[in-house]
């Protein structure tokens, strides 16, 4: 005869309160371990269907199973049929082991953070030592970061109003000097703009028509290196003056290069009247400058001793030099000695506005 538990109430899991069938050892919902239900010690219980006198069931026998109705004697004796539920507590040594595991995990995390911090400090120390060996000081780094920040945040637009001089450079309406020497240099004006080409590692300039002198102004022009390798240059002369030896003996020269760098030069003459160039700003890469084959929108602002170079709407460099206050303006292409022979630059949409 099978055992029937219909008259026994369900037990509940102490952890999640899920209803469990009687004599369940493990909660099916949360996995909590519950001790087997042990029928109470039942004096006066009798075997079902037997004429024997009441007998006593040892607890050990009850734990191993029950062949008859374990509650029959209880109902006769008036004893409650509520099953006994015993919770198994987690041993103290298991709790201590868990705490030790958590402490070891915390120690490993702290050790990893400490290792990261020490490694980062070591890298910084080595980097600073390398910069010091290269002669780079913290002041130089601060100026560099400040300059890059200002270059990224400052934008400039084309001035409004009537220009002092303007030429879209789609034809020769202004009267440019188009003298050329095939194989050496050439100057032309067409739909693509004013094209200057130097083929023998020389710098070729083209003065603006009219022999005008400009002091304070804002100049805008589109320019690109269209032929030759990236070491060649192109750009604008400002405040130029002539002497017996050259049409541009003294000047400021703003030069871009095909690799995305730039430099600023100052022309000076010695006692014999010979002109030479000195760098006010050395060769410097800048992300705002488009490389060979791409057009750059150049803006030069000259106001008193302040000179500013702006490329594609971003301030590239601002400097102060009071040597020259006014002079001529010229466009140029430069086939540098270290580059392969032949360099070509194209210019368009030239305009000069009052400062």
KOLNUMAR-639852 format. One line per 3 residues: number of its first residue (from 1); their letters; for each residue x, y negated, z negated of C-alpha. Coordinates in pm, 1 decimal. Layout:
<recs>
NUM	a	X,Y,Z ~ ...
</recs>
This chain:
<recs>
1	xxx	0.0,0.0,0.0 ~ 140.7,-337.7,98.9 ~ 181.8,-621.5,-147.4
4	xxx	-76.9,-904.4,-135.6 ~ 6.7,-1265.5,-247.4 ~ -319.8,-1434.9,-159.6
7	xxx	-398.1,-1509.5,-521.7 ~ -55.3,-1664.0,-587.4 ~ -2.4,-2040.7,-522.7
10	xxx	269.5,-2165.0,-285.5 ~ 590.5,-2296.2,-436.3 ~ 746.6,-2626.6,-331.1
13	xxx	1108.4,-2703.0,-238.2 ~ 1266.5,-2915.6,-517.5 ~ 1457.7,-3120.6,-256.5
16	xxx	1216.0,-3192.6,32.0 ~ 887.4,-3082.1,-129.5 ~ 804.0,-2852.4,161.9
19	xxx	545.3,-2583.6,81.7 ~ 709.5,-2241.3,73.7 ~ 565.1,-1889.1,53.4
22	xxx	611.4,-1712.1,-280.8 ~ 945.0,-1546.8,-354.0 ~ 1125.6,-1752.9,-84.9
25	xxx	1499.8,-1778.8,-148.5 ~ 1597.9,-2052.1,105.7 ~ 1389.6,-2357.2,209.3
28	xxx	1318.4,-2326.4,583.8 ~ 1294.6,-2708.4,610.2 ~ 1612.7,-2836.9,446.0
31	xxx	1813.5,-2522.2,361.9 ~ 1798.1,-2571.4,-14.9 ~ 1884.6,-2249.0,-204.2
34	xxx	1609.9,-2131.9,-442.2 ~ 1654.0,-1832.1,-676.1 ~ 1430.3,-1530.3,-599.8
37	xxx	1100.1,-1537.8,-779.6 ~ 1112.4,-1298.1,-1071.8 ~ 781.7,-1159.7,-1197.9
40	xxx	743.8,-1236.1,-1565.9 ~ 816.4,-970.5,-1822.0 ~ 479.9,-799.2,-1842.6
43	xxx	400.5,-601.1,-2153.9 ~ 96.2,-386.0,-2106.4 ~ 125.7,-357.2,-1728.3
46	xxx	11.1,-24.6,-1586.1 ~ 79.1,144.8,-1257.2 ~ -204.5,96.9,-1016.2
49	xxx	-416.5,416.7,-982.5 ~ -249.6,584.9,-1281.0 ~ -393.2,710.7,-1611.3
52	xxx	-68.9,647.6,-1793.2 ~ -45.0,411.7,-2087.8 ~ 73.1,56.0,-2035.3
55	xxx	442.2,36.8,-1973.7 ~ 698.7,-236.7,-1955.7 ~ 879.6,-335.7,-1638.0
58	xxx	1245.6,-426.8,-1698.5 ~ 1347.7,-752.9,-1540.0 ~ 1615.4,-575.3,-1333.6
61	xxx	1358.3,-345.8,-1177.1 ~ 1132.7,-641.6,-1098.1 ~ 1417.7,-818.8,-920.3
64	xxx	1472.8,-516.3,-692.7 ~ 1109.0,-510.9,-567.2 ~ 760.6,-394.1,-669.1
67	xxx	565.9,-104.9,-519.1 ~ 223.4,-187.0,-662.6 ~ 32.3,-502.3,-750.0
70	xxx	261.2,-689.7,-987.7 ~ -20.8,-906.3,-1120.7 ~ -273.5,-636.5,-1209.5
73	xxx	-156.3,-595.3,-1567.9 ~ -127.8,-971.0,-1610.4 ~ -486.4,-1027.7,-1510.1
76	xxx	-597.7,-761.2,-1761.1 ~ -383.4,-910.1,-2036.8 ~ -486.2,-1270.1,-1960.3
79	xxx	-131.5,-1371.4,-1862.2 ~ -86.1,-1644.0,-1598.0 ~ 0.4,-1523.0,-1249.4
82	xxx	203.7,-1843.9,-1166.0 ~ 538.4,-1724.2,-1021.5 ~ 852.7,-1830.6,-1196.4
85	xxx	1075.0,-2067.0,-989.5 ~ 1440.8,-2103.5,-1079.2 ~ 1661.3,-2372.8,-918.6
88	xxx	2026.9,-2298.6,-854.6 ~ 2241.4,-2594.3,-960.7 ~ 2556.8,-2677.2,-764.9
91	xxx	2853.8,-2560.2,-972.8 ~ 3064.7,-2831.9,-1128.7 ~ 3378.5,-2704.0,-955.7
94	xxx	3201.8,-2732.3,-614.5 ~ 3110.0,-3093.3,-686.9 ~ 3469.2,-3166.2,-785.4
97	xxx	3595.1,-3004.6,-464.4 ~ 3358.3,-3218.6,-257.9 ~ 3477.1,-3532.2,-435.5
100	xxx	3838.2,-3434.6,-367.1 ~ 3757.1,-3388.4,2.7 ~ 3595.3,-3731.9,17.2
103	xxx	3895.3,-3886.6,-159.6 ~ 4135.8,-3719.0,83.8 ~ 3930.0,-3846.5,380.9
106	xxx	3943.5,-4198.8,236.2 ~ 4319.6,-4167.5,185.1 ~ 4364.9,-4064.2,550.7
109	xxx	4163.5,-4366.2,671.9 ~ 4364.7,-4604.8,456.1 ~ 4688.8,-4448.0,578.7
112	xxx	4578.7,-4490.1,942.6 ~ 4495.9,-4858.7,887.6 ~ 4828.2,-4916.3,714.2
115	xxx	5013.2,-4746.5,1002.0 ~ 4833.3,-4968.0,1256.1 ~ 4917.6,-5286.1,1064.9
118	xxx	5284.2,-5188.4,1020.4 ~ 5315.8,-5097.3,1390.8 ~ 5156.8,-5426.4,1498.9
121	xxx	5391.7,-5626.0,1274.7 ~ 5691.5,-5436.1,1412.2 ~ 5585.5,-5513.7,1771.9
124	xxx	5539.8,-5882.2,1687.5 ~ 5882.0,-5898.4,1521.7 ~ 6047.8,-5735.3,1824.3
127	xxx	5863.5,-5971.7,2063.1 ~ 5968.4,-6278.1,1864.7 ~ 6326.2,-6153.2,1853.6
130	xxx	6323.0,-6107.3,2231.7 ~ 6182.0,-6456.0,2289.5 ~ 6440.4,-6603.4,2054.2
133	xxx	6716.8,-6425.3,2244.0 ~ 6578.1,-6569.3,2568.4 ~ 6584.7,-6920.2,2423.0
136	xxx	6204.8,-6956.2,2397.4 ~ 6103.2,-7150.5,2087.5 ~ 5762.6,-7156.4,1910.9
139	xxx	5721.5,-7518.0,2022.9 ~ 5760.4,-7416.5,2386.3 ~ 5502.2,-7139.3,2343.1
142	xxx	5257.2,-7379.4,2179.1 ~ 5293.1,-7624.9,2468.0 ~ 5246.1,-7344.0,2721.1
145	xxx	4927.2,-7218.7,2555.4 ~ 4792.2,-7572.3,2522.0 ~ 4867.4,-7638.6,2888.9
148	xxx	4700.6,-7317.1,3008.2 ~ 4398.0,-7389.2,2792.6 ~ 4359.5,-7740.3,2932.7
151	xxx	4405.7,-7609.5,3288.5 ~ 4119.7,-7364.6,3243.2 ~ 3881.6,-7609.6,3077.4
154	xxx	3939.8,-7935.8,3272.1 ~ 3762.7,-7977.4,3604.2 ~ 3769.1,-8267.4,3851.5
157	xxx	3539.9,-8366.5,4135.2 ~ 3588.3,-8582.1,4445.2 ~ 3552.0,-8955.1,4363.1
160	xxx	3247.8,-9143.2,4485.2 ~ 3260.9,-9462.2,4684.9 ~ 3435.8,-9575.4,4999.7
163	xxx	3787.4,-9433.5,5056.8 ~ 4089.7,-9644.1,5139.8 ~ 4173.1,-9399.3,5416.7
166	xxx	3989.5,-9091.5,5548.1 ~ 4044.8,-8848.1,5832.9 ~ 3878.3,-8505.5,5876.0
169	xxx	4178.7,-8413.0,6093.7 ~ 3975.3,-8252.9,6372.2 ~ 4126.8,-8483.4,6638.8
172	xxx	4392.9,-8752.5,6677.1 ~ 4163.9,-9051.0,6626.1 ~ 4398.6,-9195.5,6360.8
175	xxx	4709.4,-9186.1,6578.9 ~ 4933.9,-8919.6,6420.3 ~ 5287.5,-8869.5,6546.7
178	xxx	5255.3,-8550.6,6751.8 ~ 5618.1,-8533.5,6869.7 ~ 5734.7,-8170.9,6873.5
181	xxx	6043.1,-7965.1,6962.5 ~ 5941.5,-7611.5,7065.1 ~ 6132.4,-7347.2,6868.0
184	xxx	6234.8,-7605.2,6607.0 ~ 5920.6,-7782.1,6484.6 ~ 5574.8,-7880.1,6606.4
187	xxx	5284.2,-8109.7,6509.7 ~ 4929.8,-8078.3,6643.3 ~ 4574.7,-8182.4,6560.0
190	xxx	4270.6,-7973.4,6653.8 ~ 3954.4,-7809.7,6523.2 ~ 4152.4,-7628.5,6253.5
193	xxx	4306.5,-7951.5,6124.6 ~ 4654.3,-8099.8,6130.6 ~ 4907.8,-7819.1,6184.4
196	xxx	5273.2,-7858.6,6085.1 ~ 5523.5,-7586.9,6174.6 ~ 5895.4,-7560.8,6092.6
199	xxx	6092.3,-7275.3,6248.9 ~ 6453.9,-7324.2,6136.7 ~ 6453.4,-7337.0,5757.2
202	xxx	6385.8,-7710.4,5742.8 ~ 6133.1,-7933.9,5568.6 ~ 5907.4,-8115.4,5817.6
205	xxx	5704.7,-8416.7,5697.9 ~ 5438.3,-8622.7,5873.9 ~ 5378.5,-8978.4,5750.4
208	xxx	5022.5,-9110.7,5741.6 ~ 4954.3,-9342.4,6038.6 ~ 4955.9,-9715.6,5989.2
211	xxx	5264.8,-9755.8,5767.4 ~ 5044.5,-9830.3,5469.3 ~ 5162.2,-9846.7,5107.4
214	xxx	4952.2,-9696.2,4827.9 ~ 5002.0,-9765.5,4457.4 ~ 4722.5,-9636.3,4232.3
217	xxx	4487.2,-9394.2,4407.1 ~ 4318.0,-9053.6,4411.0 ~ 4407.9,-8837.5,4711.4
220	xxx	4210.3,-8527.4,4814.5 ~ 4294.0,-8282.3,5092.2 ~ 4246.0,-7918.2,5186.9
223	xxx	4566.8,-7729.0,5264.6 ~ 4684.1,-7372.7,5327.7 ~ 5002.4,-7188.2,5419.1
226	xxx	4891.7,-7016.5,5740.0 ~ 5215.9,-6865.4,5867.6 ~ 5536.7,-6731.8,5711.7
229	xxx	5608.4,-6542.0,5392.4 ~ 5499.0,-6645.5,5045.7 ~ 5827.9,-6819.3,4958.1
232	xxx	5747.7,-7112.5,5188.7 ~ 5597.8,-7438.4,5063.6 ~ 5363.5,-7717.9,5165.7
235	xxx	5209.5,-8027.0,5009.1 ~ 5210.4,-8405.6,4977.1 ~ 5464.1,-8686.5,4931.5
238	xxx	5346.3,-9000.9,4748.1 ~ 5499.1,-9343.1,4675.0 ~ 5772.0,-9288.3,4931.8
241	xxx	6017.1,-9557.6,5039.7 ~ 6264.8,-9565.1,5328.6 ~ 6626.5,-9671.7,5360.8
244	xxx	6875.0,-9678.9,5644.9 ~ 6924.3,-9302.6,5625.1 ~ 6569.7,-9167.6,5582.0
247	xxx	6202.2,-9258.0,5608.4 ~ 6155.5,-9087.0,5269.7 ~ 6456.3,-9172.1,5056.2
250	xxx	6272.3,-9208.5,4723.1 ~ 5941.9,-9036.7,4647.0 ~ 5740.5,-8794.3,4435.7
253	xxx	5674.4,-8460.0,4609.1 ~ 5399.0,-8219.1,4501.8 ~ 5466.5,-7876.3,4652.1
256	xxx	5259.3,-7554.8,4648.9 ~ 5397.8,-7214.2,4750.5 ~ 5248.9,-6907.9,4910.9
259	xxx	5295.1,-6697.1,4597.1 ~ 5058.4,-6916.4,4390.4 ~ 5326.5,-7132.2,4226.0
262	xxx	5403.4,-7503.0,4240.7 ~ 5679.8,-7757.1,4165.7 ~ 5709.6,-8135.8,4146.8
265	xxx	6017.0,-8318.7,4279.1 ~ 6153.3,-8670.9,4257.0 ~ 6364.6,-8816.2,4537.4
268	xxx	6655.3,-9040.1,4436.9 ~ 6943.2,-9205.6,4625.1 ~ 7304.8,-9232.5,4518.5
271	xxx	7540.1,-9526.9,4565.1 ~ 7600.3,-9426.1,4927.4 ~ 7227.4,-9424.8,5003.3
274	xxx	7208.4,-9046.5,5031.5 ~ 6876.7,-8905.6,4910.0 ~ 6850.8,-8591.4,4698.5
277	xxx	6565.9,-8421.1,4513.7 ~ 6552.2,-8336.7,4144.8 ~ 6286.6,-8121.6,3979.7
280	xxx	6047.2,-8292.9,3743.1 ~ 5857.5,-7962.9,3707.2 ~ 6024.3,-7633.3,3799.3
283	xxx	5864.4,-7346.0,3991.1 ~ 5557.4,-7241.9,3790.0 ~ 5290.0,-6982.4,3868.4
286	xxx	4929.4,-7084.0,3811.3 ~ 4618.1,-6871.1,3858.8 ~ 4421.5,-7166.2,4000.9
289	xxx	4642.4,-7178.1,4312.9 ~ 4534.4,-6960.0,4607.0 ~ 4810.4,-6763.2,4775.2
292	xxx	4929.6,-6752.9,5138.2 ~ 4648.0,-6755.7,5394.4 ~ 4389.0,-6914.1,5162.9
295	xxx	4282.9,-7278.7,5138.8 ~ 4357.7,-7489.2,4830.3 ~ 4168.2,-7806.1,4749.6
298	xxx	4443.1,-8045.0,4632.1 ~ 4384.4,-8364.7,4436.6 ~ 4659.8,-8605.7,4327.8
301	xxx	4582.0,-8890.1,4089.5 ~ 4841.6,-9168.2,4061.5 ~ 4767.2,-9442.4,3810.1
304	xxx	5059.1,-9648.5,3685.3 ~ 5322.6,-9413.4,3544.9 ~ 5072.2,-9126.3,3510.8
307	xxx	5078.0,-8862.7,3786.0 ~ 4837.6,-8567.2,3790.0 ~ 4822.3,-8259.7,4013.9
310	xxx	4480.5,-8091.6,4037.6 ~ 4417.6,-7777.7,4243.0 ~ 4074.1,-7626.8,4305.5
313	xxx	3917.2,-7845.9,4039.6 ~ 4164.4,-7757.5,3763.8 ~ 4435.0,-7978.4,3618.9
316	xxx	4765.1,-7806.9,3691.8 ~ 5012.3,-8061.3,3554.7 ~ 5013.9,-8420.4,3431.0
319	xxx	5339.4,-8611.0,3387.0 ~ 5464.4,-8962.9,3323.9 ~ 5734.0,-9135.1,3531.6
322	xxx	5752.8,-9509.3,3592.9 ~ 6032.8,-9508.8,3852.1 ~ 5815.1,-9572.2,4160.0
325	xxx	5493.0,-9773.7,4160.1 ~ 5386.6,-9770.2,4528.0 ~ 5486.4,-9640.0,4868.4
328	xxx	5393.2,-9429.7,5170.1 ~ 5214.8,-9092.8,5178.1 ~ 5317.1,-8793.6,5390.6
331	xxx	5211.0,-8430.9,5445.1 ~ 5476.1,-8160.8,5485.2 ~ 5560.4,-7793.5,5537.5
334	xxx	5884.4,-7640.2,5407.9 ~ 6056.9,-7334.9,5557.3 ~ 6285.1,-7254.3,5263.5
337	xxx	6631.7,-7104.3,5323.0 ~ 6550.6,-6787.5,5123.5 ~ 6235.8,-6725.3,5333.1
340	xxx	6216.2,-6573.1,5677.7 ~ 6235.1,-6818.3,5967.4 ~ 5909.1,-6990.8,6050.5
343	xxx	5646.9,-7153.7,5828.0 ~ 5315.5,-7315.3,5918.1 ~ 5067.8,-7517.5,5711.7
346	xxx	4729.8,-7663.8,5802.2 ~ 4561.6,-7971.4,5646.2 ~ 4204.8,-8096.1,5671.7
349	xxx	3955.0,-8339.9,5515.7 ~ 4202.9,-8599.0,5396.3 ~ 4072.8,-8893.0,5192.5
352	xxx	4237.6,-9152.0,4967.6 ~ 4023.0,-9335.3,4711.1 ~ 4110.9,-9633.3,4491.9
355	x	4204.8,-9539.2,4134.9
</recs>
